[in-house]
Amino acid sequence: MQGNDLTKLPEEIKKLRNLKLLNLKFNNFSDEEKARIKKLLPNTEIKF
């Protein structure tokens, strides 16, 4: 999902419990949204 000009991810992303890596580089997430995503996916390595 790199470089898609996203600003928010849906709440349903938390259903991806076995996700190991999520590359979100080159998107436009606010600091608050980054924190929310990290909380939704606590066991996933997330690259912003």
All heavy atoms as a GROMACS GRO file, in nm:
protein
  401
    1MET      N    1   0.083  -0.118   0.000
    1MET     CA    2   0.000   0.000   0.000
    1MET      C    3   0.088   0.125   0.000
    1MET      O    4   0.049   0.228   0.046
    1MET     CB    5  -0.091  -0.004   0.121
    1MET     CG    6  -0.190  -0.119   0.115
    1MET     SD    7  -0.295  -0.136   0.259
    1MET     CE    8  -0.392   0.010   0.244
    2GLN      N    9   0.206   0.109  -0.051
    2GLN     CA   10   0.301   0.218  -0.057
    2GLN      C   11   0.263   0.316  -0.166
    2GLN      O   12   0.232   0.277  -0.277
    2GLN     CB   13   0.440   0.161  -0.083
    2GLN     CG   14   0.547   0.266  -0.099
    2GLN     CD   15   0.683   0.204  -0.122
    2GLN    OE1   16   0.712   0.096  -0.077
    2GLN    NE2   17   0.765   0.274  -0.194
    3GLY      N   18   0.266   0.443  -0.134
    3GLY     CA   19   0.248   0.549  -0.232
    3GLY      C   20   0.109   0.560  -0.291
    3GLY      O   21   0.093   0.594  -0.407
    4ASN      N   22   0.007   0.536  -0.212
    4ASN     CA   23  -0.130   0.545  -0.261
    4ASN      C   24  -0.200   0.673  -0.218
    4ASN      O   25  -0.319   0.687  -0.236
    4ASN     CB   26  -0.212   0.424  -0.213
    4ASN     CG   27  -0.174   0.299  -0.287
    4ASN    OD1   28  -0.182   0.294  -0.408
    4ASN    ND2   29  -0.132   0.198  -0.214
    5ASP      N   30  -0.126   0.766  -0.159
    5ASP     CA   31  -0.180   0.894  -0.115
    5ASP      C   32  -0.296   0.876  -0.016
    5ASP      O   33  -0.395   0.947  -0.021
    5ASP     CB   34  -0.222   0.978  -0.235
    5ASP     CG   35  -0.226   1.126  -0.204
    5ASP    OD1   36  -0.150   1.169  -0.114
    5ASP    OD2   37  -0.304   1.198  -0.266
    6LEU      N   38  -0.282   0.774   0.070
    6LEU     CA   39  -0.384   0.747   0.171
    6LEU      C   40  -0.370   0.842   0.288
    6LEU      O   41  -0.262   0.890   0.320
    6LEU     CB   42  -0.370   0.603   0.223
    6LEU     CG   43  -0.384   0.492   0.120
    6LEU    CD1   44  -0.349   0.358   0.184
    6LEU    CD2   45  -0.523   0.488   0.063
    7THR      N   46  -0.482   0.870   0.354
    7THR     CA   47  -0.479   0.952   0.475
    7THR      C   48  -0.538   0.877   0.593
    7THR      O   49  -0.523   0.919   0.707
    7THR     CB   50  -0.558   1.083   0.455
    7THR    OG1   51  -0.692   1.050   0.418
    7THR    CG2   52  -0.494   1.170   0.349
    8LYS      N   53  -0.608   0.766   0.567
    8LYS     CA   54  -0.673   0.690   0.674
    8LYS      C   55  -0.692   0.546   0.628
    8LYS      O   56  -0.715   0.520   0.511
    8LYS     CB   57  -0.809   0.752   0.707
    8LYS     CG   58  -0.875   0.694   0.827
    8LYS     CD   59  -0.993   0.777   0.870
    8LYS     CE   60  -1.052   0.707   0.992
    8LYS     NZ   61  -1.104   0.794   1.088
    9LEU      N   62  -0.682   0.452   0.723
    9LEU     CA   63  -0.711   0.311   0.696
    9LEU      C   64  -0.841   0.273   0.766
    9LEU      O   65  -0.870   0.325   0.874
    9LEU     CB   66  -0.599   0.221   0.746
    9LEU     CG   67  -0.467   0.225   0.672
    9LEU    CD1   68  -0.370   0.125   0.731
    9LEU    CD2   69  -0.486   0.198   0.524
   10PRO      N   70  -0.918   0.182   0.709
   10PRO     CA   71  -1.044   0.142   0.773
   10PRO      C   72  -1.020   0.060   0.900
   10PRO      O   73  -0.917  -0.006   0.915
   10PRO     CB   74  -1.112   0.055   0.666
   10PRO     CG   75  -1.002   0.007   0.581
   10PRO     CD   76  -0.896   0.113   0.583
   11GLU      N   77  -1.114   0.066   0.991
   11GLU     CA   78  -1.108  -0.007   1.118
   11GLU      C   79  -1.091  -0.158   1.095
   11GLU      O   80  -1.029  -0.227   1.176
   11GLU     CB   81  -1.236   0.020   1.197
   11GLU     CG   82  -1.237  -0.032   1.337
   11GLU     CD   83  -1.160   0.055   1.436
   11GLU    OE1   84  -1.129   0.170   1.404
   11GLU    OE2   85  -1.130   0.004   1.545
   12GLU      N   86  -1.142  -0.208   0.985
   12GLU     CA   87  -1.136  -0.352   0.956
   12GLU      C   88  -0.994  -0.403   0.937
   12GLU      O   89  -0.972  -0.525   0.938
   12GLU     CB   90  -1.219  -0.383   0.830
   12GLU     CG   91  -1.367  -0.368   0.849
   12GLU     CD   92  -1.416  -0.224   0.843
   12GLU    OE1   93  -1.342  -0.135   0.797
   12GLU    OE2   94  -1.530  -0.200   0.885
   13ILE      N   95  -0.896  -0.313   0.923
   13ILE     CA   96  -0.758  -0.355   0.906
   13ILE      C   97  -0.712  -0.440   1.026
   13ILE      O   98  -0.625  -0.525   1.013
   13ILE     CB   99  -0.665  -0.232   0.886
   13ILE    CG1  100  -0.528  -0.274   0.834
   13ILE    CG2  101  -0.648  -0.152   1.013
   13ILE    CD1  102  -0.520  -0.288   0.687
   14LYS      N  103  -0.777  -0.420   1.141
   14LYS     CA  104  -0.739  -0.497   1.260
   14LYS      C  105  -0.768  -0.646   1.246
   14LYS      O  106  -0.714  -0.726   1.320
   14LYS     CB  107  -0.808  -0.441   1.385
   14LYS     CG  108  -0.958  -0.462   1.388
   14LYS     CD  109  -1.018  -0.399   1.510
   14LYS     CE  110  -1.170  -0.413   1.509
   14LYS     NZ  111  -1.229  -0.342   1.620
   15LYS      N  112  -0.848  -0.684   1.149
   15LYS     CA  113  -0.879  -0.826   1.126
   15LYS      C  114  -0.760  -0.902   1.067
   15LYS      O  115  -0.759  -1.024   1.067
   15LYS     CB  116  -1.000  -0.840   1.034
   15LYS     CG  117  -1.128  -0.788   1.097
   15LYS     CD  118  -1.244  -0.801   1.001
   15LYS     CE  119  -1.370  -0.744   1.061
   15LYS     NZ  120  -1.483  -0.751   0.965
   16LEU      N  121  -0.661  -0.829   1.020
   16LEU     CA  122  -0.542  -0.892   0.961
   16LEU      C  123  -0.442  -0.925   1.071
   16LEU      O  124  -0.330  -0.874   1.075
   16LEU     CB  125  -0.480  -0.799   0.856
   16LEU     CG  126  -0.571  -0.760   0.740
   16LEU    CD1  127  -0.503  -0.658   0.650
   16LEU    CD2  128  -0.610  -0.884   0.660
   17ARG      N  129  -0.480  -1.013   1.159
   17ARG     CA  130  -0.401  -1.045   1.279
   17ARG      C  131  -0.269  -1.112   1.248
   17ARG      O  132  -0.177  -1.105   1.328
   17ARG     CB  133  -0.484  -1.132   1.372
   17ARG     CG  134  -0.603  -1.058   1.427
   17ARG     CD  135  -0.682  -1.142   1.521
   17ARG     NE  136  -0.798  -1.066   1.566
   17ARG     CZ  137  -0.907  -1.120   1.611
   17ARG    NH1  138  -0.918  -1.251   1.619
   17ARG    NH2  139  -1.007  -1.044   1.650
   18ASN      N  140  -0.257  -1.180   1.136
   18ASN     CA  141  -0.133  -1.250   1.102
   18ASN      C  142  -0.042  -1.168   1.011
   18ASN      O  143   0.061  -1.218   0.967
   18ASN     CB  144  -0.165  -1.384   1.035
   18ASN     CG  145  -0.234  -1.479   1.131
   18ASN    OD1  146  -0.198  -1.485   1.248
   18ASN    ND2  147  -0.332  -1.551   1.083
   19LEU      N  148  -0.079  -1.044   0.986
   19LEU     CA  149   0.002  -0.957   0.903
   19LEU      C  150   0.133  -0.925   0.974
   19LEU      O  151   0.133  -0.882   1.089
   19LEU     CB  152  -0.075  -0.827   0.873
   19LEU     CG  153  -0.013  -0.731   0.774
   19LEU    CD1  154  -0.006  -0.794   0.636
   19LEU    CD2  155  -0.094  -0.602   0.770
   20LYS      N  156   0.244  -0.949   0.907
   20LYS     CA  157   0.376  -0.928   0.969
   20LYS      C  158   0.436  -0.792   0.932
   20LYS      O  159   0.504  -0.731   1.013
   20LYS     CB  160   0.473  -1.038   0.926
   20LYS     CG  161   0.428  -1.176   0.965
   20LYS     CD  162   0.427  -1.191   1.114
   20LYS     CE  163   0.382  -1.331   1.154
   20LYS     NZ  164   0.335  -1.338   1.289
   21LEU      N  165   0.412  -0.746   0.810
   21LEU     CA  166   0.472  -0.621   0.762
   21LEU      C  167   0.370  -0.544   0.680
   21LEU      O  168   0.302  -0.601   0.595
   21LEU     CB  169   0.595  -0.651   0.676
   21LEU     CG  170   0.661  -0.532   0.607
   21LEU    CD1  171   0.719  -0.435   0.708
   21LEU    CD2  172   0.767  -0.580   0.510
   22LEU      N  173   0.360  -0.415   0.707
   22LEU     CA  174   0.271  -0.327   0.631
   22LEU      C  175   0.351  -0.204   0.590
   22LEU      O  176   0.397  -0.127   0.675
   22LEU     CB  177   0.150  -0.287   0.717
   22LEU     CG  178   0.048  -0.196   0.651
   22LEU    CD1  179  -0.011  -0.261   0.526
   22LEU    CD2  180  -0.062  -0.161   0.750
   23ASN      N  181   0.373  -0.189   0.460
   23ASN     CA  182   0.450  -0.077   0.409
   23ASN      C  183   0.354   0.034   0.367
   23ASN      O  184   0.281   0.021   0.270
   23ASN     CB  185   0.535  -0.123   0.290
   23ASN     CG  186   0.630  -0.015   0.243
   23ASN    OD1  187   0.613   0.102   0.274
   23ASN    ND2  188   0.730  -0.055   0.168
   24LEU      N  189   0.357   0.143   0.441
   24LEU     CA  190   0.269   0.257   0.414
   24LEU      C  191   0.349   0.382   0.378
   24LEU      O  192   0.300   0.494   0.393
   24LEU     CB  193   0.181   0.283   0.537
   24LEU     CG  194   0.084   0.171   0.573
   24LEU    CD1  195   0.017   0.200   0.706
   24LEU    CD2  196  -0.020   0.152   0.463
   25LYS      N  197   0.470   0.363   0.330
   25LYS     CA  198   0.554   0.478   0.292
   25LYS      C  199   0.488   0.557   0.181
   25LYS      O  200   0.414   0.504   0.099
   25LYS     CB  201   0.691   0.430   0.247
   25LYS     CG  202   0.776   0.376   0.359
   25LYS     CD  203   0.911   0.337   0.307
   25LYS     CE  204   0.999   0.285   0.419
   25LYS     NZ  205   1.132   0.246   0.371
   26PHE      N  206   0.516   0.685   0.178
   26PHE     CA  207   0.471   0.778   0.075
   26PHE      C  208   0.319   0.796   0.075
   26PHE      O  209   0.257   0.815  -0.029
   26PHE     CB  210   0.521   0.737  -0.064
   26PHE     CG  211   0.669   0.713  -0.069
   26PHE    CD1  212   0.720   0.587  -0.086
   26PHE    CD2  213   0.758   0.819  -0.053
   26PHE    CE1  214   0.857   0.564  -0.089
   26PHE    CE2  215   0.895   0.798  -0.054
   26PHE     CZ  216   0.944   0.670  -0.073
   27ASN      N  217   0.259   0.789   0.192
   27ASN     CA  218   0.118   0.822   0.212
   27ASN      C  219   0.112   0.943   0.303
   27ASN      O  220   0.215   0.991   0.352
   27ASN     CB  221   0.042   0.703   0.271
   27ASN     CG  222   0.020   0.593   0.170
   27ASN    OD1  223  -0.056   0.609   0.077
   27ASN    ND2  224   0.090   0.482   0.186
   28ASN      N  225  -0.007   0.996   0.327
   28ASN     CA  226  -0.022   1.120   0.403
   28ASN      C  227  -0.094   1.100   0.535
   28ASN      O  228  -0.195   1.164   0.561
   28ASN     CB  229  -0.097   1.223   0.318
   28ASN     CG  230  -0.018   1.264   0.196
   28ASN    OD1  231   0.101   1.291   0.206
   28ASN    ND2  232  -0.082   1.267   0.081
   29PHE      N  233  -0.042   1.012   0.620
   29PHE     CA  234  -0.105   0.986   0.749
   29PHE      C  235  -0.063   1.091   0.851
   29PHE      O  236   0.055   1.126   0.862
   29PHE     CB  237  -0.067   0.849   0.801
   29PHE     CG  238  -0.118   0.736   0.717
   29PHE    CD1  239  -0.032   0.660   0.641
   29PHE    CD2  240  -0.252   0.706   0.714
   29PHE    CE1  241  -0.078   0.555   0.563
   29PHE    CE2  242  -0.301   0.602   0.636
   29PHE     CZ  243  -0.214   0.527   0.560
   30SER      N  244  -0.159   1.139   0.928
   30SER     CA  245  -0.128   1.229   1.039
   30SER      C  246  -0.064   1.148   1.150
   30SER      O  247  -0.071   1.024   1.152
   30SER     CB  248  -0.257   1.294   1.091
   30SER     OG  249  -0.341   1.195   1.149
   31ASP      N  250  -0.003   1.215   1.246
   31ASP     CA  251   0.056   1.146   1.360
   31ASP      C  252  -0.050   1.069   1.438
   31ASP      O  253  -0.025   0.958   1.486
   31ASP     CB  254   0.128   1.244   1.452
   31ASP     CG  255   0.254   1.300   1.389
   31ASP    OD1  256   0.308   1.238   1.294
   31ASP    OD2  257   0.300   1.407   1.434
   32GLU      N  258  -0.169   1.126   1.447
   32GLU     CA  259  -0.279   1.060   1.518
   32GLU      C  260  -0.322   0.932   1.446
   32GLU      O  261  -0.348   0.830   1.510
   32GLU     CB  262  -0.399   1.154   1.532
   32GLU     CG  263  -0.375   1.274   1.622
   32GLU     CD  264  -0.300   1.388   1.553
   32GLU    OE1  265  -0.288   1.387   1.428
   32GLU    OE2  266  -0.253   1.478   1.624
   33GLU      N  267  -0.327   0.936   1.314
   33GLU     CA  268  -0.365   0.818   1.237
   33GLU      C  269  -0.257   0.711   1.246
   33GLU      O  270  -0.286   0.592   1.256
   33GLU     CB  271  -0.393   0.855   1.091
   33GLU     CG  272  -0.436   0.738   1.005
   33GLU     CD  273  -0.567   0.671   1.044
   33GLU    OE1  274  -0.640   0.722   1.133
   33GLU    OE2  275  -0.598   0.566   0.986
   34LYS      N  276  -0.132   0.750   1.244
   34LYS     CA  277  -0.023   0.654   1.260
   34LYS      C  278  -0.035   0.582   1.394
   34LYS      O  279  -0.019   0.459   1.401
   34LYS     CB  280   0.113   0.724   1.251
   34LYS     CG  281   0.146   0.770   1.111
   34LYS     CD  282   0.279   0.843   1.110
   34LYS     CE  283   0.313   0.897   0.974
   34LYS     NZ  284   0.440   0.971   0.972
   35ALA      N  285  -0.064   0.656   1.500
   35ALA     CA  286  -0.081   0.595   1.632
   35ALA      C  287  -0.200   0.500   1.634
   35ALA      O  288  -0.194   0.392   1.693
   35ALA     CB  289  -0.098   0.704   1.738
   36ARG      N  290  -0.308   0.537   1.568
   36ARG     CA  291  -0.427   0.451   1.561
   36ARG      C  292  -0.397   0.322   1.487
   36ARG      O  293  -0.433   0.213   1.530
   36ARG     CB  294  -0.542   0.525   1.492
   36ARG     CG  295  -0.675   0.449   1.494
   36ARG     CD  296  -0.785   0.526   1.422
   36ARG     NE  297  -0.774   0.515   1.279
   36ARG     CZ  298  -0.828   0.415   1.206
   36ARG    NH1  299  -0.896   0.320   1.264
   36ARG    NH2  300  -0.812   0.413   1.075
   37ILE      N  301  -0.324   0.332   1.377
   37ILE     CA  302  -0.288   0.214   1.298
   37ILE      C  303  -0.199   0.122   1.381
   37ILE      O  304  -0.219   0.000   1.382
   37ILE     CB  305  -0.219   0.255   1.167
   37ILE    CG1  306  -0.317   0.329   1.076
   37ILE    CG2  307  -0.161   0.134   1.095
   37ILE    CD1  308  -0.252   0.399   0.957
   38LYS      N  309  -0.103   0.177   1.452
   38LYS     CA  310  -0.015   0.096   1.537
   38LYS      C  311  -0.095   0.024   1.645
   38LYS      O  312  -0.067  -0.090   1.679
   38LYS     CB  313   0.093   0.184   1.600
   38LYS     CG  314   0.198   0.230   1.502
   38LYS     CD  315   0.298   0.319   1.572
   38LYS     CE  316   0.399   0.376   1.475
   38LYS     NZ  317   0.496   0.465   1.541
   39LYS      N  318  -0.195   0.092   1.698
   39LYS     CA  319  -0.280   0.031   1.801
   39LYS      C  320  -0.367  -0.081   1.742
   39LYS      O  321  -0.388  -0.184   1.806
   39LYS     CB  322  -0.369   0.138   1.865
   39LYS     CG  323  -0.448   0.089   1.983
   39LYS     CD  324  -0.524   0.203   2.048
   39LYS     CE  325  -0.605   0.152   2.165
   39LYS     NZ  326  -0.682   0.257   2.228
   40LEU      N  327  -0.415  -0.063   1.620
   40LEU     CA  328  -0.496  -0.164   1.554
   40LEU      C  329  -0.416  -0.288   1.517
   40LEU      O  330  -0.469  -0.399   1.513
   40LEU     CB  331  -0.562  -0.107   1.428
   40LEU     CG  332  -0.670  -0.003   1.448
   40LEU    CD1  333  -0.710   0.057   1.313
   40LEU    CD2  334  -0.791  -0.063   1.517
   41LEU      N  335  -0.286  -0.269   1.489
   41LEU     CA  336  -0.200  -0.379   1.445
   41LEU      C  337  -0.075  -0.388   1.534
   41LEU      O  338   0.037  -0.364   1.489
   41LEU     CB  339  -0.159  -0.357   1.299
   41LEU     CG  340  -0.271  -0.356   1.196
   41LEU    CD1  341  -0.223  -0.303   1.063
   41LEU    CD2  342  -0.329  -0.496   1.181
   42PRO      N  343  -0.092  -0.424   1.659
   42PRO     CA  344   0.020  -0.420   1.754
   42PRO      C  345   0.132  -0.520   1.723
   42PRO      O  346   0.246  -0.499   1.765
   42PRO     CB  347  -0.045  -0.451   1.888
   42PRO     CG  348  -0.167  -0.529   1.852
   42PRO     CD  349  -0.214  -0.471   1.722
   43ASN      N  350   0.103  -0.627   1.651
   43ASN     CA  351   0.204  -0.729   1.622
   43ASN      C  352   0.259  -0.720   1.480
   43ASN      O  353   0.323  -0.812   1.432
   43ASN     CB  354   0.146  -0.868   1.646
   43ASN     CG  355   0.103  -0.885   1.789
   43ASN    OD1  356   0.175  -0.848   1.881
   43ASN    ND2  357  -0.014  -0.939   1.810
   44THR      N  358   0.233  -0.609   1.414
   44THR     CA  359   0.275  -0.588   1.276
   44THR      C  360   0.384  -0.483   1.269
   44THR      O  361   0.374  -0.379   1.334
   44THR     CB  362   0.155  -0.542   1.190
   44THR    OG1  363   0.053  -0.640   1.200
   44THR    CG2  364   0.194  -0.522   1.045
   45GLU      N  365   0.488  -0.509   1.191
   45GLU     CA  366   0.589  -0.409   1.164
   45GLU      C  367   0.531  -0.315   1.059
   45GLU      O  368   0.492  -0.357   0.950
   45GLU     CB  369   0.717  -0.472   1.111
   45GLU     CG  370   0.825  -0.373   1.079
   45GLU     CD  371   0.949  -0.436   1.017
   45GLU    OE1  372   0.961  -0.560   1.016
   45GLU    OE2  373   1.032  -0.360   0.968
   46ILE      N  374   0.524  -0.186   1.093
   46ILE     CA  375   0.463  -0.088   1.004
   46ILE      C  376   0.568   0.014   0.964
   46ILE      O  377   0.636   0.072   1.049
   46ILE     CB  378   0.343  -0.018   1.072
   46ILE    CG1  379   0.242  -0.122   1.117
   46ILE    CG2  380   0.279   0.083   0.976
   46ILE    CD1  381   0.134  -0.068   1.205
   47LYS      N  382   0.582   0.035   0.835
   47LYS     CA  383   0.676   0.134   0.783
   47LYS      C  384   0.597   0.252   0.727
   47LYS      O  385   0.516   0.236   0.639
   47LYS     CB  386   0.763   0.072   0.674
   47LYS     CG  387   0.850  -0.040   0.726
   47LYS     CD  388   0.940  -0.094   0.617
   47LYS     CE  389   1.028  -0.203   0.675
   47LYS     NZ  390   1.124  -0.252   0.576
   48PHE      N  391   0.624   0.370   0.785
   48PHE     CA  392   0.556   0.492   0.740
   48PHE      C  393   0.651   0.575   0.657
   48PHE      O  394   0.766   0.576   0.670
   48PHE     CB  395   0.508   0.575   0.858
   48PHE     CG  396   0.394   0.511   0.933
   48PHE    CD1  397   0.415   0.452   1.055
   48PHE    CD2  398   0.267   0.511   0.881
   48PHE    CE1  399   0.310   0.394   1.125
   48PHE    CE2  400   0.161   0.453   0.950
   48PHE     CZ  401   0.184   0.394   1.073
   0.00000   0.00000   0.00000
